[in-house]
Amino acid sequence: MINVLIVDDIGIMRHTIKGHIIKLGHHVVGEATNADEAVNLYKRLKPTIVTMDIAMPAYNGILSGIDALKLIKEFDHDAKVIMITSHGESELIIEAIQLGAKGYILKPVTEEKIEAMLKKVIDR
């Protein structure tokens, strides 16, 4: 069983990802609605894997998804972060991989995509 932290500013996306992860027999240890929460929860919960919305907006001093990835990797170089992205964010995908993301899932997020990426990341 894999412990997963889900990070997305959209409630329906968190709910969808959570449903798929639970159906696959894994455990959701926490959910964050923004990058600041994500970093704090990562430090406290130490999940096996993080799913991170790549395009969470930065506003009012709150970090973006890319910023959160940087901070999590600074805290734990071995952190396993999977970015969730839409097709139009290729520059962000490249940046995320260069910063240490272990992979990405293109929207729409399906159980099959999550299962394949979790297996790929854990088997590394």
ROTOR-436871 format. One record per residue (C-alpha): residue number from 1; residue in three letters; y, x, z. Coordinates in steps of 0.2 Angstrom, whole numbers. Layout:
(NUM, Ala, (Y, X, Z)) ...
% end
This chain:
(1, Met, (0, 0, 0)) (2, Ile, (17, 6, -5)) (3, Asn, (33, 3, 6)) (4, Val, (47, -2, -5)) (5, Leu, (66, -3, -3)) (6, Ile, (74, -15, -15)) (7, Val, (93, -12, -20)) (8, Asp, (102, -24, -31)) (9, Asp, (118, -34, -29)) (10, Ile, (111, -49, -37)) (11, Gly, (100, -60, -25)) (12, Ile, (89, -67, -39)) (13, Met, (85, -50, -45)) (14, Arg, (80, -44, -27)) (15, His, (70, -60, -25)) (16, Thr, (61, -57, -42)) (17, Ile, (57, -39, -39)) (18, Lys, (51, -43, -21)) (19, Gly, (39, -56, -27)) (20, His, (31, -44, -40)) (21, Ile, (29, -31, -27)) (22, Ile, (21, -42, -14)) (23, Lys, (10, -50, -28)) (24, Leu, (4, -32, -32)) (25, Gly, (-1, -30, -14)) (26, His, (14, -18, -8)) (27, His, (26, -20, 6)) (28, Val, (45, -23, 5)) (29, Val, (52, -14, 20)) (30, Gly, (70, -19, 16)) (31, Glu, (83, -26, 4)) (32, Ala, (101, -19, 1)) (33, Thr, (115, -28, -8)) (34, Asn, (125, -13, -11)) (35, Ala, (123, 6, -12)) (36, Asp, (131, 9, 5)) (37, Glu, (117, -2, 13)) (38, Ala, (104, 7, 2)) (39, Val, (108, 24, 9)) (40, Asn, (109, 18, 27)) (41, Leu, (92, 8, 25)) (42, Tyr, (84, 23, 16)) (43, Lys, (88, 35, 31)) (44, Arg, (82, 22, 44)) (45, Leu, (66, 15, 35)) (46, Lys, (61, 30, 24)) (47, Pro, (52, 20, 11)) (48, Thr, (39, 27, -1)) (49, Ile, (49, 21, -16)) (50, Val, (67, 13, -19)) (51, Thr, (71, 2, -34)) (52, Met, (89, 4, -37)) (53, Asp, (100, -7, -49)) (54, Ile, (108, 7, -59)) (55, Ala, (124, -3, -63)) (56, Met, (129, -9, -46)) (57, Pro, (148, -9, -46)) (58, Ala, (158, 2, -35)) (59, Tyr, (172, -8, -27)) (60, Asn, (182, -7, -11)) (61, Gly, (175, 10, -6)) (62, Ile, (157, 4, -9)) (63, Leu, (146, 16, -19)) (64, Ser, (138, 13, -36)) (65, Gly, (120, 14, -39)) (66, Ile, (122, 31, -46)) (67, Asp, (132, 37, -31)) (68, Ala, (118, 30, -20)) (69, Leu, (105, 39, -29)) (70, Lys, (115, 56, -27)) (71, Leu, (116, 53, -8)) (72, Ile, (98, 48, -6)) (73, Lys, (92, 63, -15)) (74, Glu, (104, 74, -5)) (75, Phe, (97, 67, 11)) (76, Asp, (79, 68, 5)) (77, His, (76, 79, -11)) (78, Asp, (58, 71, -12)) (79, Ala, (65, 53, -13)) (80, Lys, (56, 43, -26)) (81, Val, (69, 31, -34)) (82, Ile, (66, 20, -49)) (83, Met, (81, 14, -58)) (84, Ile, (82, -4, -64)) (85, Thr, (93, -5, -80)) (86, Ser, (97, -16, -95)) (87, His, (97, -9, -113)) (88, Gly, (115, -5, -114)) (89, Glu, (116, 8, -100)) (90, Ser, (107, 23, -109)) (91, Glu, (121, 36, -103)) (92, Leu, (118, 30, -85)) (93, Ile, (99, 32, -87)) (94, Ile, (101, 50, -93)) (95, Glu, (112, 54, -79)) (96, Ala, (100, 45, -66)) (97, Ile, (85, 55, -73)) (98, Gln, (96, 71, -72)) (99, Leu, (100, 67, -54)) (100, Gly, (82, 65, -49)) (101, Ala, (77, 47, -52)) (102, Lys, (58, 46, -55)) (103, Gly, (59, 34, -69)) (104, Tyr, (67, 17, -74)) (105, Ile, (62, -1, -78)) (106, Leu, (71, -10, -92)) (107, Lys, (76, -28, -88)) (108, Pro, (69, -41, -89)) (109, Val, (58, -34, -74)) (110, Thr, (40, -40, -75)) (111, Glu, (25, -38, -64)) (112, Glu, (17, -27, -77)) (113, Lys, (32, -15, -78)) (114, Ile, (34, -13, -60)) (115, Glu, (15, -10, -58)) (116, Ala, (15, 3, -72)) (117, Met, (31, 12, -65)) (118, Leu, (24, 12, -47)) (119, Lys, (8, 20, -52)) (120, Lys, (17, 33, -63)) (121, Val, (28, 38, -48)) (122, Ile, (15, 38, -35)) (123, Asp, (2, 48, -46)) (124, Arg, (15, 62, -49)) 
% end
